[in-house]
Amino acid sequence: MSAGVTPIVTHDASARRVAWASWVEIVSSCAAIALLWPLFAVVGGDTLGREARFADDARTAIVLPQDALPGVCHDYARAADRSIAADACGVARLFSSSSAAGVSARLLDALARARAAIGPSPSLACVSDVVGRAPAADNREAYANAAVLTAAALNGRRTAPGEAALPASSRACAGVTVAQSIDRIGAAMSDARRVAASGAKNESMRELLRTAGWQWAAAMLLGLAFVTASRTMRWPVLGAGLALVVWAAAGWAARVPWPFAGDHQFLAARAAMSLASRPASFVLAIAGAGIIVIAIALVARPRTLPQVPASRFGYAGFVLATGIGLLVLLDLSANASIGNRYLALYHQGHFWLAMTVLCVVAMLRQAIGRALGWTLSMIDGVASGIGARIGAVGSAVVLIALAAAVSVTFGTLLANMRQVTSELGRLWLIGGAAWFFFMRGTPLAERLARSGNSIGSLARYVMPLAFVTLALVGAMVVTRDMGPLLIAGYGAGAFLASSIAMWLHQRYRAVGIARVVAVLLFVAWIVAITAALFELGAIDEVTAGRLENLAAPLASANDQLALVTWFQQVSPPAGFGLGAVPWCGYGGGVSCAGVPAQIQSDYTFTALVGVFGWTAAWTITIGCAWWLHRLIARHARATRGEPRLVAMGTRMVNDEQALLSWIAVTWVVLALCQLAVTVAGNLAVIPLTGVTFPFVSFGMTSLVAGAAMLGLCLSINVPERPT
């Protein structure tokens, strides 16, 4: 971007006004913490939960053998059958030593410890006898196969040997084959490890219920400190490194579970409750990455422009949303379905990761904006050059083909990963729409709007946004992820209506008419999308089931809407209160026949009604909408939304504020659509779509992605003074 088409500005702001905004943000955030603090004592009053679900079990006291698989793979993977080594050892087989010829002492020790853990077993006796004998020279592969399979079985992994050779059974096997004995060991150890993991989770849940208030308050204050520091720190990369180190230490202190451990897996930040226990590998890795970033920052020292809070209540709203969500999840874990008893524990790991991402993104906010601006500028330059050569019709054909290719590729690579595809699709729409509006603020876009006839000019003007929307719609259809598709459809309507209004303004200098047209187009779009949902939704099997559930909740095979409606109707005006909500109905017994199991994600609004009552639930919902609006209200005063240059010391650099503000606006529009859709689904206005309540519902991808977007929104560059 040249200085000839981008105004040059410097930064100036009243120090008193900036200090006042920062103090209001700090005080309001502390007030939000103080408001919710007493409620954590209520939900944590009974650390054992409903029917003592978190009580100790005698079976969880077993001491499992240490993982022998890495050492066995190192010694025997090269001699073992290639398929067995690949299944059991993975890439570790590539680093194995030359073939070991003797007996594996570490494997025999692990088998002895397994015998002490699960008791005497014919299968353990058989395998111990077989692998305790030194293999003959012509039997080394069979022994290596048995050693690798046994080590995997002791980890609870049942790996099929296929046609690979195994040693012959000994007398200790009593007629059972070695393959059968190894498989039985795998089944027994899988059960033992599952029981031990449940014991560790129960212990962590009791500790979380007891200290959740302290952990949440400390995390909020720590996040506030980093967000505040990000606005004045001269070297933001140094701040990002410090954030990684500090949050790694915080995760170790709180013993958070690793959020990427997989379903039903539990990998805590430290091995035991004792603070003297060793940190987990992921804690050391994050802390090490932070130290490396700090070292780079001390050498490079990239600088940043001064920043101020985008909203005096921006961080306070985040505090309230996350606090309310954690309270509901703690109550659900302690008193709702037994299958969801560890929701709050998993959420602890999700929340820790989200706070880490929030602080790092807040520190690197300006650097991220400049990197995105440069990257998208290169892409835009290449696309413009190609478009100039092939013409308008050729450009349209290429864009349609490219949108189809993106959709198919996206759907093929990420099939059956709906949570991931939902957030990636949303980020695609946010980035694409933000870049579209950012570039439409240039003088070149104004000339584009005024050239040619009206229809051709409008088509060329909105073509890039149409490409972004078509690619997303195609990807959601391919992945059959209809919930985010509905949100994307509503959000795309807002973006398309705004783009047409911008075109009207730039072509005809119309202001009032452009606004009226934008509102009418958006309303018509909402009506059309909703009508299409009811008329064409039956094409998709899942959507058809939800439409049936909406039309006849009592006669439908899926009774979730009927349960939700009942729960809303029986909730008192002030709610049941924490610890007293009949999540499992009034029938009693071990089963939980009350609200649907997805209450923590799909039906969050209903959960808020049950805990706090209708008035409070609507107050939270409307307050969330108001908070999202306030996050971007000052962005309009911080930038004119167009590319420009700013002075940084003696250098001129591209101003990232315009692009970041457009990203903030597009994210807030989609978040508001998401909020409206999830509340409407809970109220049986439209089919339930499985869409989360922003920052309140359970869900790692939505929480982490939202935290990253919030990190870009919470601050703005110091408002500009043209020179």
N, C-alpha and C positions, 0 to 999 in steps of 0.2 A: 504494500500500500504506500503510495507516495504522499509526500506532504502536500502536494497540490490538491488532493481530493480529500484529505483528512485533516480537520482542524487541529491545531496545536494548542494544548491547554497545560496549565500548571495547576497545582493543588493548593488550596487554602481553606482553612476552617477555623472557626472560633474554638479556642482551647477550652473555654468555659462550657460551651455547648457540648463538646465531645466528652469532657469529664462528667457533666451532668448525665448524659445518656449512659455512660458506663456505670455510674453509681446506681442509676435506676435499674439497670439490668442486673447488677449484683444483688441489690436489695430485693427486687421482685423474685429472683431465683431462690434466695434464702427464705423468703416468705413462702414460696411454693413448697420447699422442703419442710418447713415447719408445719405447714397445713396438713401434709400427708403423714408426717412422722408418727403421730399417735396411732394411726390405723395399723401400722406394722406390728405393734404390740398386740393388737386384737387378733390378727390372723396368725401370729406366731405363738399364741398362748398354749396351744396343744401341739407339741413337736412330733407326736406319734401319729397324728392324723386320724381320719375316720377308721374305726375298728382296728386301731393300732397298726396301720398299714406300713409304717416306717419302723416298727419295733425290730429288735435284733432277732435273728433266727439262728438256732444252734448250728444249722448246716453251713452258715456263712463263715464260721470260725476256721474252716479248713485252710491250710497253707498250701497253695499251689506251687508246683515246681517252677523254677525260673525258665525263661524261654531258651530252649536249647537249639531251636531251629537255625538261627544265624551261624552258630559254630558248626553244626552238622553240615549245613549247606557249604560252608567254607571248606570242610574236609572232604566231602563225598559227592558234591553236586556234579563235578566233572566226570566222575566214574559212573554216575547213575544214568538211567534212561533219560533221554532228552525231554520227553513229555512230562515225566515225573518231576524232573528238576525245574522245568518251566512253571508247572502248576504250583509246586510247593515253595520254591525259592525265588521265583521271579528273576529280576535283574541281578540278584546276588549271585546267581550261578556263574555269571560272567567273571566274577572276581574270586572264584574258588581256587584253591591251591591244587598242586598236582595230586593225583589220586592217592588218598590215604589207604594204607594196606592193613592196618591193625584194627583192633576193637576200639569203638568209640567210648572212651571213659566218661565223657560228659553226658552221652546218651544213657548209659547205665545208671549214672547218678540221678538223672532226671526221672528215669523209670522207678528208681527206689523212692524218690520223693513223691511221685505220683501214687505209689502203693501206700505211703504213709498218709496221703491226703484223702484218697477215696476207698482205702481198705484193700485187703487181698482180693485178687481177681485172677481167674484162670487165664484171661487174655494177657494180663500183665506178666504172669509167670511164663507163658508161652513165648512172648516177644523178648522178654529179658533173657531167656535161655538161648534163643536163636541169635540175637545180636551180641550175646556175651561170648560167642565162639569166634575165634579168628577165622576169616574166610580163606579158602584155598585160592591159589593163583588164578584158577579158571572160574572162580565164583565171586569175584570182586564186584562185578556189576550188580548181581543179585543182592549182595550184602549192602551195597551203597543204596540200592532202591529201598530196601527194608529200613535202613537207617534214616533216610530222608522222609519216608512215609510215616515212620514212628514219631520222629520229631514234630512233624506237622500234626499228627494225631494228638500228641500231648498238648498242643496249642488249641485243641478242639476243632481242628480242620480235618475233614474227611475227604481225602484225595484218592480217587480211584486209580488202581495200578494199571488197569487196562490189560494189555498183553505182555507187559514187562515181566521179566523173570524175578522171582523171589526165592529166598532160601527154602529148603525143604523143612517141613514141620519136624519138631523133636518130640520125644516122649512127653515132655511137659505140656504139649499142646493138646493131648488127649483126643486126637483125631480131627481137631479143628485146623484149618489152613492158616498160614501166617497172614494172608490177606484178610480173612475174617476176623482174626484176633486184633489186627491193627485197626480195622473199621470199628470194632466194639470199643477199643480204647478211645478212638476219636469221639464216639457218641457219648461215652461216660465223661470224658474230660470236657466236652462241650457243655454238658449239663452242669458239671462242677464249676466251670468258669462262669456260666450264667448265674448260678446261685451266688458265687463269690462277688460277681459284679453287682447283683441286687443288694448284697450286704453293703458294699461300698457306696452304692447310690442311696440306700436308706440312711447310712451314717451322714452322708453329705446333705441329704434333705433335712434331717433333724438340725444340722448346723445352720443350714440356709434359713429355715423357719425361725430359728433363734436370733440370727444376726442379719436378716435381710434388710431391715431398716438401716442399720449401720452401713452395710455394704452399698446400698443404693444411695444414701446421702453422701458417703465419701466419694463414690463415682461421680455424682452430680457436681460436687464441689471441685473435684479434680478436673473434670471436663470444663467447668467454668473458668478455672485458672488458665488452662491451655487456650481456650477460645479468647479470653481477654488478652493473654500474652501475645497471641498471634497478630494482634492489631498494632503492636508497638515493637515487636522484636525485629531487629535490623537484619538478621540472617535467618530466614524462615526454615531453611534446610536443617540448621542446627536445632530448631524447635521440633521439627518432625522426628529427628533422631532421638531427642529427649523424650518425646511422646512415646515412641516405641519402647524405650528402656523402662520408663515409668509404668506404662500399662502392662509390660511383661512382669514387672515386680508386683503390680497390683493383682494381676491374675494369679501369681504364685501365692500371695498373701491370702486371697479369697478362695483359693483352691478351685478355680473355675474349671469346668470340663471343656475339653477341646471341641469346638463346634463342628469340626470336620471329621470326627471319629466314626461317623456312620450310624445307622439305625441301631439302637439298643446297645451301643458301645459306650464305654465310660473310660475316658483317659483324663485324669485329673491333673491340674497344674503341678501338684506335688504328690508323691506316692502315699503319704499318710497325713493324718491331721497335725502331727507334730511339725512345728516350724523348722525343726532341724532336718527334716527329710529333704531328699534331693529334688530339685526342680525337674519337671518333665522336659523332654527334648524340645517340644514346641516353645516352651518358655525361654529356654536357652537360645533357640534359633531366633526368636523375635528380639530378644535383648542383644544378641550378637549383631543382627541386622541394624539395630539402632546405633550401636557403637560404630559400625562401619559408616553409617550415614553421618554421624557426628564428626568422624575423622575427615570425611569428604568435605563437610561444611567448613571445618576449620581451615582447610586448604583453599577451597573455591570461594567461599563467602559471598554467595549471590545475595543481592540486596532486594528490598521490597519497598513499595510505597506505603505511606501511613493509611490506616483504615479506622473506621468507626463502626459501632453497632448498626445493623440494618434496621433493627427494631428494639426498642427498650424492653420489650417483653418476649423477644424471640427465644432466648434460652429458657426463660421461665415457663413458657408453653411446652417446651420439650421436657422439662422437669415434670410438669403435671401429667403429661401424656404417658411418659414411661413409668412414672410412679403408680398411676391408676392401673395401667396394664399389668405391672408386677404384682400389685395387690390382688387383682382378679386371678392371675395365674397361680399365686400361692394358695388362694382359697380353693381353686379347682383341683390343684395337686393334692391338697390335704383332705378334701371332702367329696369330690366328684368321682367319676368312673375310675376304677382301680387301674384300668389300662392307661390312664392319663396322669398317674400319680407322680411322674417325674417331669412333667411339663416345665415347672418352675426351675428345675435343675438344668434342663437343656437351655431354657431361656437365659439362665445366668451366663452361660457361655456365649450365646448369641448377643446378649447385651454388652458383654465385655468386648467382643469383637467390634460391635457397632461403635462403642465409645472410642476404641482405638482408631478406627477409621475416621470418625468425626474429628478427632484432635489432629490427626495427620493431615487430613484434607484441609482443615481450617488453617493449618500452618502453611501449606503449600498452595493455598487458594489462588494467588496471583500467578504463580508459576504454572499451575494447571491451566489457567485461563489462557496464558500466552502460548503454551504448548498446543492446546486445542485450536487456538486461532491460527497458528502457523500451519498445523497439519491440514485443517479444513481449507485454508487459503490455497495450499498446494493442490488439493483435490479439486477445488473450485476452478483454479487456473487451468488445470489439465482438461476438466470437463468443458470449460468455456472454449478452449482451443479446438477440441473435437467438435463441439457444437457449431463453431464458425465454419468448419469444413464441410460438414454433412447437412447443414441446414436445419430448419425447424421440424420438418416432417421426419427426417432421419433421426433427429435428436429424440423425438417422441417415441419412435420405434425402438431405439436403443434403450431408452429409459424403461419402457414396458418390458423388454426382454431382460434387462438387468434386474428389474424388480422381481420378475418370475424366477430368475436364477438365484437371487438372494433368498427368496421364500423357500424354494426347494432345498437349497443347501442348508439353510437354517433349520428347517423341519427335519431333514435327514440326520444331521449331526446331533441334534438335541431332542430326538424323539424320546418320549416318556420321561422328560425332565421338566415338568410343567412349572415348577416354582422358578427354575432357572430361566426358562424361556419367557415367563411372564415379565421378570425384571429386565432381561436383556431387550425384550421388545419395547418395554417402556423407556429404557435408556436410549434406544434407537430413535424413538419418536421425539423424546426430549431433545437429543442432540441435533437431529435433523431439522425440527421445527425452529429451534433456537438459532441455528445457522441461517436458515431461510430468512427469518425476520431481521437478523443482524445484517445480512448482505442487502436486504431490501431497503436499508436506510442510506445507501450510498447514492451519489448523483447518477451513477450508471443505471441504477434501478429505476430512477425517475425518468431517465430518457427512454428506458425500455417500456415503461408504462404509457408514455405519450406517443410512442411510435406505432405506425400501422393502424389498421381498423380496430374497433373496440374488441371484437371477439378474439381476433388473433393476438392482440396485445394482452388480453386477460389470460388466454391460454398459455402464452409464453411466460407470463408473470408468475402463475401459480404452478407451473409444471414441476419444478423441483420439490415443492411440498406434496404434490400429488404422488410423485415417485416414492417419497418417504412413507406416505400413508399406504399406498398400494403394496409396497414391500412388506410392511408390518401386517396388514390384513391377510396377505397371502401366507405369511409365516404362521400366523395364529390359526388359520384354517388348516394348514398342513399338519401342525402339531395338535389340532383339535383342542386348543386352549381357549375356550369360549368366554370365560370370565374376563381376562385381560382384553380380549377382542371387543367386548362391549364397552369397556372403559376407553380403549383406543378409539373406538368409533365415536363415542361422545366427545372425547378430547379433540379428535381430528376435525369434528364439526366446528368447534370453537376456533381452531387454527385456520381452517379454510374460510370461515366467515370473517375473521380478522384480516386475512390476506386480501380478500376481495375489498374490504373496507379500505385497506392501505392503497390498493390499486385505484379505487375511486378518488381517494384524496390526492394521490400523486398525478392522476390524469386530469381530473376536473377541478382540483382544489376544493372539493366538497368536504365539509366537516360534519355538520348535523346530519345530512342525508347518509353519509358513510356510516355513522354510528347507528342510525335507525336500520339501515340495510343489514349491518352486522348482527344486530339483535334479532331481527326477523329471520334471517338465514339460520342463525343458531337454533332458534326455537323450532323452525321447520325441520331442521336436521334432527333434533332430539325426537320430535314426533315421528319422523320417518324411520329412524333407527329402532325406536321402541316398537313401532308397528311391524317392522320387518322381523324383529325378534319373535313376536307372537305368531306371525304368519309363516315364517320360514324356519323357525327354530327346530321344528320337528325333523328337519333333515339330519341333524346331529342327534345321536342316540341319547347322550347325557342331557342335552338341552331339552329333548322331547320329554324325558323323565321329569325334569324340573317343571316344565310347563304343565304336565299332568298333575304334579304335586301341587302346583299353584291353583289349578282349576278345581281340583277335588282332593283336598289334603287328607280327608278322612277315608276316602275310597282308594287313594293311591297306594301303590306298593311301597313307596317311600313315605313314611309318616313323620319325617323331620319337621315339616312346616306345621303340622298339627301339634306336635309337641312344643314347638317354639311359641305358637299362638297361645296354647294353654298356659305356658309358663309366664308369658307377658300378662295374661289376664288375671292370674292368681297373685301376681306380685303386688305387695302393698304399695301405697303411694310413695312411701319413704324407703321402699326396698326391704328385703329381709335382713340386710346387714351382713357384714363379713362374719363367717363362721356359722351362720344360721340359714344359709340359702339351701333349699331342698333340691340340690342338683340331681339327686337320684330319686326324686318323687317322694311319695309318702308311703310306699308299699313296704319298706323295710327289706330285710334280707341282704344277702351278699351281693346280688346283682344290682346294677344301676340302670333302672328303667325310666329315668327322668329325661333330662334334656339330651339332645344329640351329642355324640362324642366330639363333634367338631365345634363345640361351643366356644373353644378358645380362639378360633380363627374365623370361621364363616359367620358365626352368630354372636360376635362381640357386643353389638348393640343390645341384644337380648340379655346377655350376661350383665351388662351395665344396668339394665332395668331391674334385674333380679337382685343385684347387690345394693344399688343406690336409689332405685325408684325411677319412675317416669320423668319427673321434673329434673332430677340430677342427670339422667341419661341424655335428655335433650339439651340440657345446659352444657354438658361435655361435648356433645356433637356440634352445637352451634358455636361454642367456644373454640373448638378445633378449627372450624371454618373461618372464624374471625381471626384466629392466630395465624393461619396460613396466609390470609390476605395481608395481615400486618407485616409478615415476613418480607413482602415484596413492595409494600407501599412506598418506602423511601428509595427503592431502586430507581424509580422514575425521576427522582430529583438528583440522583447521583450520576446519571448519564443520559445522553440523548439517543442512545440505542444504535449508534452508527460507528463504523471504524474511524479511529483517530489516533493521533500520536500524543504522547505526554512526555514531559521532561522528568528524567530521573538523574539528578545531579547534572553532569555535563553531557549526558547522552539523551537521545530521543528514542523512545521505545513504543511499540504498539500498546494501546490501552486495552487491557483485558476486561475492564468493567462492563462494557456494553454487552459483550458475548456472555459473560457470567450472569448479568442481569436477565438476559433473555432465557438462559438456562433456568434461572430461578423462576421466571414467570411460567414457562412451559411446564416445569415440574409441579408448581402449585396448581395449575389448571388441571393436570392429570390427577393430582392428589385430591382435589375437590370433587372431580368426577368419581374417583374411587370411593370417597366418603359418601357421596350421594347414592351410588349404586349399592354399597353394602347396607346402608340404612334402609333403602327402598326394598331390598331383598328381604331383610328382617321383618319389614312391615307388610310383606306379601303384596307389594305393588308391582314388582317385576319378579321373574324367577330368580331364585338364589344362585349366585355365581361363584361362591367360594373366594370372594375378594376380601382382603383384610381391612381392618380399621387402622388408619395410619398411626404408627408408633404405639398402639395399644394392643393389637392382636399379637398372637404367637406366630412366629415365622422368621427364620434367619435371613433369607434373601431380601424380603421386603424391609426388614428393620435395618440391615446393613446398607442397602441401597438408599433408603431414606436418610440415614445418618450421613452418607456421603453427600447427598444433595443438600442437606441442611448445612453441612460444613461450608458449602459454596454460598449459601444464602445468608448466613448469620452476620456477615460483615460486608461493608461496601468501602470502596476507596474514598478517601476524603473528598467531599463534593468539590467540583471543579470551578475555577474562575478563569474564563477565556482571556487570552493575551493577544 
